[in-house]
Amino acid sequence: MEGRTQYEEYPYPVVFLPPYENPPAWIPLQELGFNIRGGKASQLGIFISKVIPDSDAHRAGLQEGDQVLTVNNVDFQDIEHSKAVEILKTAREIYMQVRYFPYNYQRQKERTVH
């Protein structure tokens, strides 16, 4: 068997797969089906700024202008934007408490660039 590779012995075709990579520990917010804006700096809170049609977020009833009050029992009413994003991206499951508050959402849009 000199000169033969070890795979030539198999009766079936050999397929080389790329090395396995673990999936990322986070999911981009777009994959969750919504975007957020705001945070502690604006003093108005975190708001849903976009909901992707036919996403899980859309089916759950989230809408632009919802203020995020809590996520997984973490208070989102006085949280930094970056911390809010980190919590949402790293959570395996998300339990959100929201309220529709278009007045403060409009004020939020006027104050921030997020």
N, CA, C and O atoms as CSV, one atom per row, in Angstrom:
chain,resi,resn,atom,element,x,y,z
A,1,MET,N,N,0.816,-1.181,0.000
A,1,MET,CA,C,0.000,0.000,0.000
A,1,MET,C,C,0.858,1.242,0.000
A,1,MET,O,O,0.386,2.319,0.363
A,2,GLU,N,N,2.093,1.115,-0.395
A,2,GLU,CA,C,2.960,2.278,-0.480
A,2,GLU,C,C,2.488,3.197,-1.586
A,2,GLU,O,O,2.038,2.736,-2.635
A,3,GLY,N,N,2.591,4.516,-1.353
A,3,GLY,CA,C,2.222,5.480,-2.354
A,3,GLY,C,C,0.747,5.860,-2.343
A,3,GLY,O,O,0.349,6.800,-3.031
A,4,ARG,N,N,-0.047,5.165,-1.593
A,4,ARG,CA,C,-1.464,5.490,-1.514
A,4,ARG,C,C,-1.729,6.317,-0.260
A,4,ARG,O,O,-1.124,6.091,0.788
A,5,THR,N,N,-2.630,7.264,-0.384
A,5,THR,CA,C,-2.999,8.032,0.809
A,5,THR,C,C,-3.933,7.197,1.651
A,5,THR,O,O,-4.546,6.249,1.161
A,6,GLN,N,N,-4.042,7.548,2.910
A,6,GLN,CA,C,-4.888,6.769,3.810
A,6,GLN,C,C,-6.354,6.801,3.399
A,6,GLN,O,O,-7.120,5.912,3.773
A,7,TYR,N,N,-6.752,7.809,2.638
A,7,TYR,CA,C,-8.154,7.924,2.257
A,7,TYR,C,C,-8.505,7.085,1.033
A,7,TYR,O,O,-9.684,6.848,0.769
A,8,GLU,N,N,-7.533,6.645,0.304
A,8,GLU,CA,C,-7.814,5.821,-0.870
A,8,GLU,C,C,-8.333,4.440,-0.481
A,8,GLU,O,O,-8.837,3.711,-1.336
A,9,GLU,N,N,-8.222,4.076,0.774
A,9,GLU,CA,C,-8.672,2.774,1.238
A,9,GLU,C,C,-10.184,2.712,1.419
A,9,GLU,O,O,-10.753,1.621,1.442
A,10,TYR,N,N,-10.849,3.866,1.550
A,10,TYR,CA,C,-12.285,3.892,1.809
A,10,TYR,C,C,-13.060,3.652,0.518
A,10,TYR,O,O,-12.698,4.174,-0.536
A,11,PRO,N,N,-14.136,2.853,0.606
A,11,PRO,CA,C,-14.938,2.580,-0.593
A,11,PRO,C,C,-15.847,3.746,-0.986
A,11,PRO,O,O,-16.412,3.744,-2.079
A,12,TYR,N,N,-15.993,4.731,-0.116
A,12,TYR,CA,C,-16.873,5.864,-0.380
A,12,TYR,C,C,-16.055,7.117,-0.623
A,12,TYR,O,O,-14.907,7.200,-0.189
A,13,PRO,N,N,-16.630,8.094,-1.311
A,13,PRO,CA,C,-15.898,9.349,-1.530
A,13,PRO,C,C,-15.589,10.034,-0.191
A,13,PRO,O,O,-16.383,9.965,0.747
A,14,VAL,N,N,-14.467,10.673,-0.116
A,14,VAL,CA,C,-14.065,11.388,1.084
A,14,VAL,C,C,-14.276,12.874,0.836
A,14,VAL,O,O,-13.826,13.423,-0.170
A,15,VAL,N,N,-14.957,13.501,1.755
A,15,VAL,CA,C,-15.224,14.928,1.656
A,15,VAL,C,C,-14.518,15.614,2.813
A,15,VAL,O,O,-14.661,15.207,3.966
A,16,PHE,N,N,-13.765,16.642,2.507
A,16,PHE,CA,C,-13.077,17.398,3.550
A,16,PHE,C,C,-13.916,18.623,3.905
A,16,PHE,O,O,-14.165,19.485,3.062
A,17,LEU,N,N,-14.344,18.685,5.154
A,17,LEU,CA,C,-15.141,19.799,5.635
A,17,LEU,C,C,-14.243,20.828,6.308
A,17,LEU,O,O,-13.190,20.482,6.843
A,18,PRO,N,N,-14.655,22.092,6.282
A,18,PRO,CA,C,-13.864,23.096,6.989
A,18,PRO,C,C,-13.896,22.815,8.480
A,18,PRO,O,O,-14.824,22.167,8.965
A,19,PRO,N,N,-12.902,23.291,9.214
A,19,PRO,CA,C,-12.908,23.049,10.662
A,19,PRO,C,C,-14.154,23.656,11.291
A,19,PRO,O,O,-14.625,24.710,10.862
A,20,TYR,N,N,-14.681,22.993,12.302
A,20,TYR,CA,C,-15.884,23.453,12.981
A,20,TYR,C,C,-15.586,24.723,13.751
A,20,TYR,O,O,-14.563,24.834,14.427
A,21,GLU,N,N,-16.490,25.675,13.639
A,21,GLU,CA,C,-16.372,26.907,14.409
A,21,GLU,C,C,-17.647,27.067,15.216
A,21,GLU,O,O,-18.751,26.915,14.692
A,22,ASN,N,N,-17.487,27.374,16.484
A,22,ASN,CA,C,-18.663,27.626,17.313
A,22,ASN,C,C,-19.374,28.871,16.809
A,22,ASN,O,O,-18.719,29.811,16.359
A,23,PRO,N,N,-20.696,28.897,16.875
A,23,PRO,CA,C,-21.412,30.110,16.483
A,23,PRO,C,C,-21.077,31.235,17.450
A,23,PRO,O,O,-20.682,30.976,18.586
A,24,PRO,N,N,-21.229,32.470,17.018
A,24,PRO,CA,C,-20.914,33.579,17.919
A,24,PRO,C,C,-21.817,33.552,19.143
A,24,PRO,O,O,-22.938,33.044,19.094
A,25,ALA,N,N,-21.314,34.105,20.244
A,25,ALA,CA,C,-22.079,34.133,21.488
A,25,ALA,C,C,-23.183,35.174,21.442
A,25,ALA,O,O,-24.004,35.244,22.357
A,26,TRP,N,N,-23.215,35.972,20.408
A,26,TRP,CA,C,-24.216,37.027,20.299
A,26,TRP,C,C,-24.890,36.951,18.948
A,26,TRP,O,O,-24.382,36.340,18.007
A,27,ILE,N,N,-26.035,37.580,18.874
A,27,ILE,CA,C,-26.780,37.669,17.624
A,27,ILE,C,C,-26.936,39.147,17.311
A,27,ILE,O,O,-27.402,39.908,18.159
A,28,PRO,N,N,-26.555,39.570,16.110
A,28,PRO,CA,C,-26.755,40.991,15.798
A,28,PRO,C,C,-28.211,41.387,15.999
A,28,PRO,O,O,-29.117,40.590,15.757
A,29,LEU,N,N,-28.429,42.615,16.440
A,29,LEU,CA,C,-29.798,43.061,16.692
A,29,LEU,C,C,-30.681,42.888,15.470
A,29,LEU,O,O,-31.878,42.636,15.607
A,30,GLN,N,N,-30.109,43.020,14.265
A,30,GLN,CA,C,-30.911,42.832,13.067
A,30,GLN,C,C,-31.482,41.417,13.045
A,30,GLN,O,O,-32.592,41.203,12.557
A,31,GLU,N,N,-30.736,40.457,13.567
A,31,GLU,CA,C,-31.223,39.078,13.618
A,31,GLU,C,C,-32.360,38.935,14.619
A,31,GLU,O,O,-33.193,38.038,14.490
A,32,LEU,N,N,-32.399,39.812,15.612
A,32,LEU,CA,C,-33.497,39.796,16.570
A,32,LEU,C,C,-34.746,40.415,15.966
A,32,LEU,O,O,-35.858,40.175,16.436
A,33,GLY,N,N,-34.560,41.203,14.937
A,33,GLY,CA,C,-35.693,41.781,14.244
A,33,GLY,C,C,-36.025,43.204,14.643
A,33,GLY,O,O,-37.084,43.715,14.276
A,34,PHE,N,N,-35.138,43.860,15.389
A,34,PHE,CA,C,-35.403,45.244,15.763
A,34,PHE,C,C,-34.109,45.995,16.041
A,34,PHE,O,O,-33.063,45.391,16.279
A,35,ASN,N,N,-34.194,47.316,16.008
A,35,ASN,CA,C,-33.089,48.197,16.366
A,35,ASN,C,C,-33.535,49.060,17.530
A,35,ASN,O,O,-34.730,49.251,17.756
A,36,ILE,N,N,-32.558,49.581,18.271
A,36,ILE,CA,C,-32.870,50.483,19.378
A,36,ILE,C,C,-32.118,51.786,19.207
A,36,ILE,O,O,-31.146,51.870,18.457
A,37,ARG,N,N,-32.585,52.800,19.916
A,37,ARG,CA,C,-31.899,54.091,19.956
A,37,ARG,C,C,-32.068,54.650,21.361
A,37,ARG,O,O,-32.944,54.232,22.117
A,38,GLY,N,N,-31.197,55.613,21.689
A,38,GLY,CA,C,-31.306,56.301,22.968
A,38,GLY,C,C,-30.412,55.713,24.024
A,38,GLY,O,O,-29.481,54.962,23.734
A,39,GLY,N,N,-30.708,56.066,25.249
A,39,GLY,CA,C,-29.939,55.602,26.384
A,39,GLY,C,C,-29.797,56.689,27.430
A,39,GLY,O,O,-30.448,57.731,27.364
A,40,LYS,N,N,-28.944,56.428,28.386
A,40,LYS,CA,C,-28.776,57.299,29.545
A,40,LYS,C,C,-28.442,58.743,29.160
A,40,LYS,O,O,-28.931,59.679,29.793
A,41,ALA,N,N,-27.632,58.928,28.152
A,41,ALA,CA,C,-27.200,60.277,27.757
A,41,ALA,C,C,-28.374,61.155,27.347
A,41,ALA,O,O,-28.336,62.368,27.554
A,42,SER,N,N,-29.402,60.573,26.778
A,42,SER,CA,C,-30.550,61.369,26.334
A,42,SER,C,C,-31.547,61.632,27.459
A,42,SER,O,O,-32.411,62.500,27.333
A,43,GLN,N,N,-31.434,60.899,28.542
A,43,GLN,CA,C,-32.323,61.009,29.702
A,43,GLN,C,C,-33.771,60.662,29.369
A,43,GLN,O,O,-34.687,61.038,30.101
A,44,LEU,N,N,-33.976,59.951,28.272
A,44,LEU,CA,C,-35.331,59.564,27.882
A,44,LEU,C,C,-35.529,58.053,27.833
A,44,LEU,O,O,-36.665,57.588,27.743
A,45,GLY,N,N,-34.464,57.288,27.889
A,45,GLY,CA,C,-34.575,55.839,27.868
A,45,GLY,C,C,-34.189,55.223,26.535
A,45,GLY,O,O,-33.686,55.898,25.636
A,46,ILE,N,N,-34.437,53.926,26.430
A,46,ILE,CA,C,-34.152,53.136,25.232
A,46,ILE,C,C,-35.481,52.901,24.505
A,46,ILE,O,O,-36.485,52.543,25.120
A,47,PHE,N,N,-35.463,53.110,23.188
A,47,PHE,CA,C,-36.674,52.951,22.382
A,47,PHE,C,C,-36.408,52.039,21.195
A,47,PHE,O,O,-35.295,51.980,20.672
A,48,ILE,N,N,-37.449,51.330,20.783
A,48,ILE,CA,C,-37.401,50.552,19.546
A,48,ILE,C,C,-37.482,51.555,18.400
A,48,ILE,O,O,-38.444,52.316,18.297
A,49,SER,N,N,-36.461,51.549,17.537
A,49,SER,CA,C,-36.434,52.514,16.433
A,49,SER,C,C,-36.811,51.889,15.099
A,49,SER,O,O,-37.139,52.601,14.150
A,50,LYS,N,N,-36.767,50.560,15.019
A,50,LYS,CA,C,-37.122,49.890,13.773
A,50,LYS,C,C,-37.498,48.456,14.098
A,50,LYS,O,O,-36.849,47.805,14.917
A,51,VAL,N,N,-38.540,47.971,13.458
A,51,VAL,CA,C,-38.935,46.567,13.570
A,51,VAL,C,C,-38.977,46.001,12.162
A,51,VAL,O,O,-39.657,46.540,11.288
A,52,ILE,N,N,-38.259,44.926,11.947
A,52,ILE,CA,C,-38.193,44.303,10.627
A,52,ILE,C,C,-39.474,43.494,10.392
A,52,ILE,O,O,-39.829,42.641,11.206
A,53,PRO,N,N,-40.165,43.762,9.278
A,53,PRO,CA,C,-41.407,43.028,8.987
A,53,PRO,C,C,-41.181,41.516,8.958
A,53,PRO,O,O,-40.141,41.044,8.498
A,54,ASP,N,N,-42.145,40.777,9.445
A,54,ASP,CA,C,-42.139,39.300,9.471
A,54,ASP,C,C,-41.051,38.715,10.361
A,54,ASP,O,O,-40.766,37.521,10.265
A,55,SER,N,N,-40.438,39.514,11.219
A,55,SER,CA,C,-39.438,39.000,12.166
A,55,SER,C,C,-40.144,38.526,13.433
A,55,SER,O,O,-41.337,38.769,13.615
A,56,ASP,N,N,-39.409,37.855,14.298
A,56,ASP,CA,C,-39.969,37.442,15.585
A,56,ASP,C,C,-40.427,38.652,16.385
A,56,ASP,O,O,-41.462,38.600,17.050
A,57,ALA,N,N,-39.665,39.742,16.328
A,57,ALA,CA,C,-40.037,40.958,17.047
A,57,ALA,C,C,-41.370,41.505,16.537
A,57,ALA,O,O,-42.215,41.935,17.321
A,58,HIS,N,N,-41.546,41.483,15.221
A,58,HIS,CA,C,-42.792,41.953,14.618
A,58,HIS,C,C,-43.963,41.071,15.050
A,58,HIS,O,O,-45.026,41.570,15.420
A,59,ARG,N,N,-43.756,39.759,14.998
A,59,ARG,CA,C,-44.811,38.831,15.403
A,59,ARG,C,C,-45.139,38.955,16.885
A,59,ARG,O,O,-46.269,38.685,17.292
A,60,ALA,N,N,-44.162,39.362,17.698
A,60,ALA,CA,C,-44.398,39.542,19.134
A,60,ALA,C,C,-45.129,40.844,19.432
A,60,ALA,O,O,-45.576,41.061,20.558
A,61,GLY,N,N,-45.254,41.719,18.422
A,61,GLY,CA,C,-46.003,42.950,18.607
A,61,GLY,C,C,-45.168,44.190,18.882
A,61,GLY,O,O,-45.722,45.253,19.164
A,62,LEU,N,N,-43.848,44.075,18.804
A,62,LEU,CA,C,-43.021,45.265,18.998
A,62,LEU,C,C,-43.274,46.248,17.868
A,62,LEU,O,O,-43.550,45.851,16.736
A,63,GLN,N,N,-43.176,47.544,18.185
A,63,GLN,CA,C,-43.374,48.567,17.170
A,63,GLN,C,C,-42.462,49.757,17.450
A,63,GLN,O,O,-42.040,49.993,18.582
A,64,GLU,N,N,-42.175,50.488,16.391
A,64,GLU,CA,C,-41.386,51.707,16.525
A,64,GLU,C,C,-42.080,52.623,17.534
A,64,GLU,O,O,-43.288,52.847,17.456
A,65,GLY,N,N,-41.312,53.141,18.468
A,65,GLY,CA,C,-41.868,54.007,19.496
A,65,GLY,C,C,-42.092,53.323,20.825
A,65,GLY,O,O,-42.432,53.981,21.808
A,66,ASP,N,N,-41.905,51.994,20.875
A,66,ASP,CA,C,-41.994,51.293,22.160
A,66,ASP,C,C,-40.780,51.648,23.004
A,66,ASP,O,O,-39.647,51.595,22.526
A,67,GLN,N,N,-41.017,52.009,24.253
A,67,GLN,CA,C,-39.913,52.225,25.190
A,67,GLN,C,C,-39.620,50.902,25.870
A,67,GLN,O,O,-40.528,50.239,26.370
A,68,VAL,N,N,-38.343,50.516,25.889
A,68,VAL,CA,C,-37.938,49.274,26.542
A,68,VAL,C,C,-37.746,49.581,28.025
A,68,VAL,O,O,-36.863,50.352,28.401
A,69,LEU,N,N,-38.577,48.973,28.853
A,69,LEU,CA,C,-38.502,49.207,30.292
A,69,LEU,C,C,-37.547,48.254,30.976
A,69,LEU,O,O,-36.724,48.674,31.790
A,70,THR,N,N,-37.648,46.965,30.653
A,70,THR,CA,C,-36.735,45.962,31.204
A,70,THR,C,C,-36.437,44.905,30.150
A,70,THR,O,O,-37.242,44.650,29.255
A,71,VAL,N,N,-35.268,44.300,30.275
A,71,VAL,CA,C,-34.888,43.131,29.481
A,71,VAL,C,C,-34.291,42.130,30.447
A,71,VAL,O,O,-33.290,42.410,31.107
A,72,ASN,N,N,-34.907,40.964,30.528
A,72,ASN,CA,C,-34.444,39.916,31.443
A,72,ASN,C,C,-34.231,40.459,32.858
A,72,ASN,O,O,-33.217,40.175,33.496
A,73,ASN,N,N,-35.188,41.233,33.334
A,73,ASN,CA,C,-35.186,41.819,34.680
A,73,ASN,C,C,-34.101,42.874,34.902
A,73,ASN,O,O,-33.819,43.227,36.047
A,74,VAL,N,N,-33.492,43.379,33.836
A,74,VAL,CA,C,-32.542,44.481,33.934
A,74,VAL,C,C,-33.274,45.763,33.550
A,74,VAL,O,O,-33.891,45.837,32.488
A,75,ASP,N,N,-33.204,46.763,34.412
A,75,ASP,CA,C,-33.870,48.040,34.176
A,75,ASP,C,C,-33.199,48.756,33.003
A,75,ASP,O,O,-31.994,49.007,33.030
A,76,PHE,N,N,-33.985,49.084,31.971
A,76,PHE,CA,C,-33.464,49.777,30.790
A,76,PHE,C,C,-33.852,51.257,30.777
A,76,PHE,O,O,-33.628,51.938,29.776
A,77,GLN,N,N,-34.422,51.761,31.856
A,77,GLN,CA,C,-34.875,53.142,31.852
A,77,GLN,C,C,-33.748,54.139,32.073
A,77,GLN,O,O,-33.901,55.318,31.755
A,78,ASP,N,N,-32.621,53.689,32.613
A,78,ASP,CA,C,-31.482,54.582,32.851
A,78,ASP,C,C,-30.189,53.817,32.559
A,78,ASP,O,O,-29.338,53.668,33.436
A,79,ILE,N,N,-30.048,53.335,31.323
A,79,ILE,CA,C,-28.923,52.479,30.944
A,79,ILE,C,C,-28.199,53.096,29.749
A,79,ILE,O,O,-28.818,53.734,28.897
A,80,GLU,N,N,-26.894,52.901,29.700
A,80,GLU,CA,C,-26.103,53.359,28.554
A,80,GLU,C,C,-26.511,52.567,27.310
A,80,GLU,O,O,-26.826,51.380,27.396
A,81,HIS,N,N,-26.503,53.227,26.167
A,81,HIS,CA,C,-26.865,52.565,24.909
A,81,HIS,C,C,-25.990,51.334,24.663
A,81,HIS,O,O,-26.501,50.274,24.300
A,82,SER,N,N,-24.687,51.466,24.856
A,82,SER,CA,C,-23.774,50.349,24.588
A,82,SER,C,C,-24.051,49.161,25.500
A,82,SER,O,O,-23.937,48.014,25.067
A,83,LYS,N,N,-24.411,49.415,26.749
A,83,LYS,CA,C,-24.738,48.334,27.683
A,83,LYS,C,C,-26.032,47.647,27.264
A,83,LYS,O,O,-26.137,46.424,27.351
A,84,ALA,N,N,-27.013,48.416,26.812
A,84,ALA,CA,C,-28.273,47.846,26.341
A,84,ALA,C,C,-28.030,46.921,25.148
A,84,ALA,O,O,-28.578,45.820,25.092
A,85,VAL,N,N,-27.216,47.365,24.203
A,85,VAL,CA,C,-26.892,46.552,23.025
A,85,VAL,C,C,-26.189,45.275,23.453
A,85,VAL,O,O,-26.501,44.197,22.948
A,86,GLU,N,N,-25.244,45.384,24.380
A,86,GLU,CA,C,-24.511,44.209,24.859
A,86,GLU,C,C,-25.464,43.180,25.474
A,86,GLU,O,O,-25.353,41.986,25.197
A,87,ILE,N,N,-26.386,43.638,26.297
A,87,ILE,CA,C,-27.345,42.726,26.933
A,87,ILE,C,C,-28.204,42.037,25.880
A,87,ILE,O,O,-28.405,40.824,25.943
A,88,LEU,N,N,-28.708,42.791,24.921
A,88,LEU,CA,C,-29.562,42.211,23.887
A,88,LEU,C,C,-28.803,41.234,23.001
A,88,LEU,O,O,-29.348,40.201,22.613
A,89,LYS,N,N,-27.568,41.544,22.680
A,89,LYS,CA,C,-26.800,40.676,21.777
A,89,LYS,C,C,-26.336,39.389,22.441
A,89,LYS,O,O,-26.161,38.380,21.758
A,90,THR,N,N,-26.132,39.397,23.747
A,90,THR,CA,C,-25.570,38.222,24.406
A,90,THR,C,C,-26.622,37.335,25.068
A,90,THR,O,O,-26.303,36.235,25.517
A,91,ALA,N,N,-27.855,37.792,25.133
A,91,ALA,CA,C,-28.901,36.998,25.785
A,91,ALA,C,C,-29.312,35.816,24.915
A,91,ALA,O,O,-29.472,35.947,23.702
A,92,ARG,N,N,-29.477,34.678,25.545
A,92,ARG,CA,C,-29.965,33.502,24.818
A,92,ARG,C,C,-31.482,33.571,24.652
A,92,ARG,O,O,-32.021,33.151,23.628
A,93,GLU,N,N,-32.149,34.091,25.642
A,93,GLU,CA,C,-33.581,34.328,25.583
A,93,GLU,C,C,-33.824,35.756,26.042
A,93,GLU,O,O,-33.095,36.277,26.887
A,94,ILE,N,N,-34.841,36.380,25.488
A,94,ILE,CA,C,-35.119,37.773,25.825
A,94,ILE,C,C,-36.554,37.898,26.317
A,94,ILE,O,O,-37.507,37.540,25.626
A,95,TYR,N,N,-36.675,38.418,27.534
A,95,TYR,CA,C,-37.971,38.755,28.113
A,95,TYR,C,C,-37.987,40.270,28.266
A,95,TYR,O,O,-37.260,40.826,29.089
A,96,MET,N,N,-38.820,40.932,27.469
A,96,MET,CA,C,-38.854,42.390,27.454
A,96,MET,C,C,-40.177,42.907,27.995
A,96,MET,O,O,-41.242,42.339,27.752
A,97,GLN,N,N,-40.072,43.991,28.728
A,97,GLN,CA,C,-41.251,44.742,29.127
A,97,GLN,C,C,-41.154,46.083,28.414
A,97,GLN,O,O,-40.166,46.801,28.567
A,98,VAL,N,N,-42.171,46.420,27.640
A,98,VAL,CA,C,-42.162,47.661,26.866
A,98,VAL,C,C,-43.478,48.407,27.077
A,98,VAL,O,O,-44.467,47.840,27.541
A,99,ARG,N,N,-43.465,49.686,26.725
A,99,ARG,CA,C,-44.698,50.474,26.674
A,99,ARG,C,C,-44.603,51.378,25.457
A,99,ARG,O,O,-43.535,51.895,25.132
A,100,TYR,N,N,-45.711,51.555,24.805
A,100,TYR,CA,C,-45.746,52.434,23.644
A,100,TYR,C,C,-45.770,53.868,24.153
A,100,TYR,O,O,-46.683,54.267,24.876
A,101,PHE,N,N,-44.746,54.644,23.763
A,101,PHE,CA,C,-44.585,56.001,24.282
A,101,PHE,C,C,-44.078,56.895,23.152
A,101,PHE,O,O,-42.931,57.342,23.184
A,102,PRO,N,N,-44.934,57.162,22.140
A,102,PRO,CA,C,-44.485,57.886,20.950
A,102,PRO,C,C,-44.010,59.314,21.233
A,102,PRO,O,O,-43.143,59.823,20.524
A,103,TYR,N,N,-44.562,59.964,22.254
A,103,TYR,CA,C,-44.152,61.339,22.558
A,103,TYR,C,C,-42.672,61.393,22.925
A,103,TYR,O,O,-41.920,62.179,22.349
A,104,ASN,N,N,-42.247,60.560,23.882
A,104,ASN,CA,C,-40.829,60.566,24.265
A,104,ASN,C,C,-39.946,59.985,23.167
A,104,ASN,O,O,-38.782,60.364,23.040
A,105,TYR,N,N,-40.495,59.065,22.371
A,105,TYR,CA,C,-39.707,58.533,21.256
A,105,TYR,C,C,-39.386,59.643,20.260
A,105,TYR,O,O,-38.261,59.725,19.767
A,106,GLN,N,N,-40.350,60.485,19.964
A,106,GLN,CA,C,-40.110,61.602,19.036
A,106,GLN,C,C,-39.061,62.548,19.617
A,106,GLN,O,O,-38.184,63.023,18.895
A,107,ARG,N,N,-39.148,62.818,20.906
A,107,ARG,CA,C,-38.138,63.660,21.564
A,107,ARG,C,C,-36.773,62.991,21.493
A,107,ARG,O,O,-35.758,63.661,21.302
A,108,GLN,N,N,-36.748,61.663,21.648
A,108,GLN,CA,C,-35.515,60.881,21.568
A,108,GLN,C,C,-34.874,61.041,20.182
A,108,GLN,O,O,-33.669,61.268,20.075
A,109,LYS,N,N,-35.674,60.923,19.140
A,109,LYS,CA,C,-35.163,61.058,17.771
A,109,LYS,C,C,-34.560,62.443,17.549
A,109,LYS,O,O,-33.561,62.579,16.843
A,110,GLU,N,N,-35.154,63.453,18.141
A,110,GLU,CA,C,-34.657,64.811,17.972
A,110,GLU,C,C,-33.336,65.041,18.705
A,110,GLU,O,O,-32.550,65.900,18.308
A,111,ARG,N,N,-33.089,64.282,19.767
A,111,ARG,CA,C,-31.892,64.481,20.604
A,111,ARG,C,C,-30.702,63.606,20.243
A,111,ARG,O,O,-29.566,63.965,20.554
A,112,THR,N,N,-30.928,62.474,19.600
A,112,THR,CA,C,-29.843,61.515,19.415
A,112,THR,C,C,-29.598,61.196,17.953
A,112,THR,O,O,-30.400,61.511,17.074
A,113,VAL,N,N,-28.452,60.554,17.726
A,113,VAL,CA,C,-28.121,60.080,16.390
A,113,VAL,C,C,-28.103,58.563,16.322
A,113,VAL,O,O,-27.784,58.008,15.271
A,114,HIS,N,N,-28.439,57.863,17.425
A,114,HIS,CA,C,-28.468,56.386,17.454
A,114,HIS,C,C,-29.634,55.885,16.657
A,114,HIS,O,O,-29.838,54.675,16.555
